[in-house]
Amino acid sequence: MLNRYPLWKYIMVVAVLLIGALYALPNLYGEDPAVQITGARGASVDLSTLDTVKSTLEKDKIPYQSIALENGTVLVRFKNTDDQIEARDLLNADFKEAGLVIALNLAPATPEWLEAIGANPMKLGLDLRGGVHFLMEVDMDAAMEKLLSQQEDTFRTELREAKIRYRGIRVGNDDNIEVMLRNANEMEEAERELAKLHPDMVFTTDSDRFAVSAKFTEARLQEIRNYAVDQNITILRNRVNELGVAEPLVQRQGASRIVVELPGVQDTARAKEILGATATLEFREVDDSADLAAAASGRVPPGSEVKMTRDGRPVVLKKRVILGGSSITDASSSFDEYSRPQVNISLDSEGGSKMAAFSKNNVGKLMATVFAEYKDSGKRDANGKVILSKHEEVINQATIQSALGRNFRITGIDSQAEAHNLALLLRAGA
């Protein structure tokens, strides 16, 4: 005799199958070739951008299926890849100077009624969908060399402030810093002073040479390595956002490597260009005595030059660089006592001295932050070396309100999002 089950069990099985089939439907619709327009370096994408993209495509009679503004990104769908690539080339030419990133992508073709009930296609990895895979490695030797150099400068400043005379300070071959003193008393005094200021370092003395040797603890070294990797992951994730990938993977692999996977990305050259960009940063004095109209026509005062802001406004800057990005040890966004966004910046000792010397004599004047990216231009020189193209822009102008030192803040920022973005750029410049 066959097993018989209550009717409700049969109904439940049928219902589960129907619901499963319904939520599996999005996988049958495939993907549409698409062009995605996003803002780079803080540039905004809004309805005016959408209207401009739409009129540009219609003017050149490039057919498209749909165009929409979603989460600060304009997404244009096409019926075939020929129209997609033609549109990408056209938009790249029109928006080249607008601070926008035009990237090829694949967009799910799921109907709106399925999306409304939360039915979305499965997220396929590189093995099933294709895309781009990068494996990068953080140069830990360079990071440690920079840190030790900064620590050497810090020791010089601290011993000078403590009025302890020394014969010399140098970075040793064993990732240590050696301070050479004149006698045993100064050696002991220097060890006490530095050990008090740096609990994350181990200090030893050499009585024969009157030397103090300082080395980071293993815990601090691990923290430094983790910070270097985490900082690069943050920068890479920020750059991946420019590509508009739906399900990117940016994660650590091992002690110093980072894996970046971009499923569905067709424009591999663009992905490599964005992820492989290097950045520098400069603090420059704004030449407020210059005539902007005259400067725009080419009449620039001696010792000054014209740079553009991200929204296309000219700014006349002194050519002399106050400080470079290599002096920045940290940058973070926060709020001041009035809940207004700000960016907190920390400099190494040499950078702090330079900033203090400049700001003390320039209170009330404007200081600009210039961000520069060096990217692969796609060209090579006679020796086969890649030629880098330089893109510069003024990302911030702030009034110096008082004498600055190793730690200061940039205020007058419009939004917390802008402050966060500026902090990322400052860390990238470092």
N, C-alpha and C positions, 0 to 999 in steps of 0.2 A: 504494500500500500504506500502511495506517495505521501511525503511529508506535506502537511497543510499548515499554512501560517495565517495569522489574522490579516484582514484586509488592510489595516493601517500600516502594516510593515511593507506591503507591496506599494502602497501609495508613497511611503517615505522613500523607498528605493527609486521610484520613478521621479519623485521631486528632486532628489539629490542628483540624479543623472541629468535632468533638465537644467538645473542651476549650474552644474559643472559645464554642460555644453554651452550655456549662455555666456559664462565668464571665460570660456575658451575661444569664443568667437573672435575677439580682437586679434588673435594670432593669424586669422585667415585673411585679414585685410592688407597685410604687408605694410610697406613704408613708402612714403612719397619723397622724391628728391626735393631738397629744400635748401634755401639760403637763409642764414641766420645773421642778423645785424645786432651787435651788442656794443656797449660803450667800453672804451679802453681808457685806463688811467683817470677814472672818475667822470668821463664824458657821459652825458645822460641821453637816454633813448626814450622818446615820448611820442605823443600823437602827431606832432609836427614832423618827426622823423618818418613815421608811418606814411603820412600824406606825401612827403617828398619821395620816398621809395616808390609809392604807388604811381605818382605822376611820371617819374623817371622811366619806369617799366612800360607804362602806357604810351609815353611819347615815342619810345623806340620799338613799340609794337611787339614786346616780348610777352607771350601769353603765360598766365599763371592761374593756378586753381584757387588759391585763397591767400589772404594776407592778414595777419593779426598781430596785436601787441599783447604779449603775455610775459608777466614777471620782469618787466624792464627790457624785453627783447622783442624785436620784430622778426617774425617767422613768415617766410614766403614759400608756399608750396608750388611745385611744378609737376607737369605730367611726365616729363622725360628729362634725362640728364643733359641733353643738348641745350634746352632752354635754361636749365639750372646753371650750367657753366657760363653761358652767354650773359645771363643776368649777373652772376658773380663778377665777371670781368667789367661789365658796365658800371655796377655799383662801386667797385673798387676804384675806378677812375673818378667817379663823382664824389665819393666820400673819403678820398685819400687824405685830405687835410682836416677832416672833421673830427678826428679822434675816435673813429668807429672801426670795429673789426668786422669784416665780411667773411664768413666761413661757410664752407659746404657742409651739409649734414643730411641725415635721413630722419624724417619725422613720421611717427606712427600715423597710419591712415584710419585710425579707429573712428567710427561715427560718434557724433556728439551724444546720442541717446545712450550708447554704451558707456561713454566716459561719465555721464551723469549718474550712473548707478555704480561707479567705481570699477568698471571692467576695463582693464588695461592689458596690453600685450606683455608677454614675458620679456624680461630684460635678458637679452642674449649676450654672452661674452664674446671674446675675440675669436674663439674656436668656431662659433656658429655664425656670427654676424660679420666678422672682419673688423678692421680698424687699425689702430696704431699702438705699438708697445714700445716703451722706452725704459731702459735701465740706466739710472744715473748713480754716480758715486760722489759723495762729498769729499773734498780735498781736506782731510783732517790735519795733514802736516801744515798746510797753509793757514788753517784756522788756528792751530796751536802756535805757529810762528807769530801770527798777528797778536794773539792774546799775550804771549810772553813779551813782545815788544811794547805793548800797552802797559803791561805790569812793570816793565823796566822804567818807563817814563813816570809811572805812579810812584815807584820807590824814590826816584830822584826828587820829585815834588815833596813827598812826605819827609824825607831826610832834610831837605832844605828848610822846610817849615819848622822842623824840630831843632834846627840849627846844629845838626850833626854833620861834620865835615867828612868827606870820603874821598878816596883816591880814584875810584872808578866803579862803574856798574856795567855788567855785561851779561848776555844770555849764554849759558853754558851749553855743552854738547848733549847733556842728559836732561833736557827740558827743565833746567833749573836756572835761577838767576843768582849771580854772584855779586856781592857788594864788598869792595876792597876798602878796608879802613887803615888808619895810620898807626893805631896802637891797640892794646888789649881793652882799655877802658872804653874807647869809642866803639870797638867791636861789640862789647857787651851791651852798651847803651843802644846801639843800632838794632841789635837782635831784640831787645825788650820792646822798643818802639814799634818795629815792624810786626812782631808777633802779636802785639796788642791790637794792631789795625787789621791784621789778616789772619783770622782764626782758621781759615780754610787752607793754610799753607803750613808746611813743616820746615822749621829752621834748624840748621846745624852750623857749628862754628869750626874754624880751622885756626888754632892759636899760632901755628907756625907762620901762616901768611896773613894773619889778622883779617880773615875773610868770613863773611856770613853767606851761607848758601840757603836759598829758599826754593821749595818745590811744592807744587799743589798736591793735596791729599788725593788718594785714589778715588774717593767719593766725589771730590770736586772735579777731577778729570773726567769721570763718567758723566757728571752733570754737564760739563762743557761740551762733550761729544754729543750728548742727547740734544742739547740746545742747538748746536750747529745743524743737526739733521732736522729737528723740528722747525727751525727757522726756514730752511730750504723747502720743507714740505708746505709751510704756510705760503711762501712765495709762489711755489708751483701750483698750488690749488687756486691762488688768486689769478694766475695766468691761464689755467685751464678754464676758468669761468669765461674768459674772453672767447673761447672756442664754442661755448654753448652746448657742450656735450651733456646728454641727459643723465647718463650713469657713469661718470668717470671714476677711475680707481687711482688714488694717489696714496701710497702707503710705504711704510718703512720695510726694508728687507735686510736683515742682518744688522751689523754694527754701523755701517756707513752708507748703505745703498738705498735708493728710492725707486720704486716701481711706479710707472705711470701707464695706465691702460685707458685708451679712448675708443670704446666700441662705436662703430658706425661712422667714424670720421673718415671722409674720403680725401680731404685735402691734407695729405701727409706733410707736404712741404710747408704749408702754413702752420701746422701743429709744431713742426720742428723749429720753425722760425720763432714762434711765440715762446715756447718752452726753453729754447736755447739762448734767449736774449740775455745780455749782461747789462748791468745798470751802474751808474755812478751818480753822485750827488754833489752839489756845490751850494754853499751859502755865499751870496753876493750882495753888495750894497746897491740899492736903487739910486740912480742919478736923478734926484728930484729937481736939479737945476736945468735939466735938458728940456728942450722944446719937442714934445711928442710929434707934432705935425712936421717939424723940420726933420726929425729923426726918421720918420716914416718915408720921407722923400730922399733919404740918403745922407742928410747933413747931421752926422753924429759927432758929439764932442770928442776930442782926443782922449783916449783911455777908456772909452765907453763903447757899448754895442747894443743893438736891439735884439731882444728875445720876445717870443710870443707866449701868452698864457694859453691854457687849454681851450679857452673859448675864443681864441683868435685875436685878443687885444695885445697891442705892442707895449713893451716895457723897456725902458732904457736902463741898462745895468753897467756898473763899473766892471772893467775887465778883470781887475784883481780879485782873486778868489780868497774870501775870508777863511773858509774852512772846507775840506772835502769830506765826502761820505765815509772815508776810511777811519775818520776820528769818532764816528758814532758807534757807541757800544750797545745802545738799546733805544727803542722808541715805542711808546704805547699811547693809546687814546684813553681819555677819562673825562671827568667833568670838574669844573671849578666850584668854588663855594656858592656860586649863583646858578648851578646846574647848567652851565654853558659848556659846550664841547671844547676840549683842548687836547694838545699832543705834548706828552712829556718826553724830553730828549736827554740822554746821558752821553757824555763825551769822555774820551780818555784824557789823561792829565795834560798832554800836549795840546789837544784840541780845546780843553777848558781854558788853558792859558791864552791861546790865540783869541778865543771868543771873548774872554774877559778884557784883553787889551783893546780889542776893537770896540766892543759895546760901551766901555767906559767913556769913550770920547764921541760916541754917536747916539746918545740917548735922544729919543724923539724922532729919529730917522727910520726909514723903511729898510728892511732887510728881506731879500728874496731868496726862496729856495728853488734851485734849478735842478730838474731831474733829467738825466740823459740816458738813453738806451742805445746800446750798440747791437745791431742785428746783422745777420747774414744777408748781404745784398744780392746773393746769387751769382756774384762775379768773383773771379780769382785773378791774382796778379801773375807776373811772368814766372814766378817760382811755384805757382800752384796754391799759394796761400789765400784763404778766404778773405775777401775785402768786406769790412764791416761798414754799414751805413749808420750815421749818427742822427738820432732824433732827440731834440731838446725842447723843453717847455718849462715855463715858470709855474710851479704848482702851488705856490703860496707866497704872499707878501704880508709881513707883520711889522708893526711899529715896535722898536726897541724901547721898552718902558723903564728899564733900569739896567745897571751893569749886570752882565750875565757871567756864569761860571761853567763848571762841568755839568751841572744839571739846570735845565731851564725848560720853559714851556712856550708853546705857540698857541695864542688865543685868537679870537676874532674869526673863528671857523663857523660856517653856516649851519652844519648839521653833524650829528654823531657819525653818520655814514661817511661824510667827507673826512672827519678826524681819523676814523679807522683806516680809510684808504690812504691818507697821508702818512700815518704811522707805518703801514705796510711798505709804502714807497721809500720811506726813510730807512727802514730796515733792509730793503732790497738794495738801496744805494750804499749801505754799509758792506 
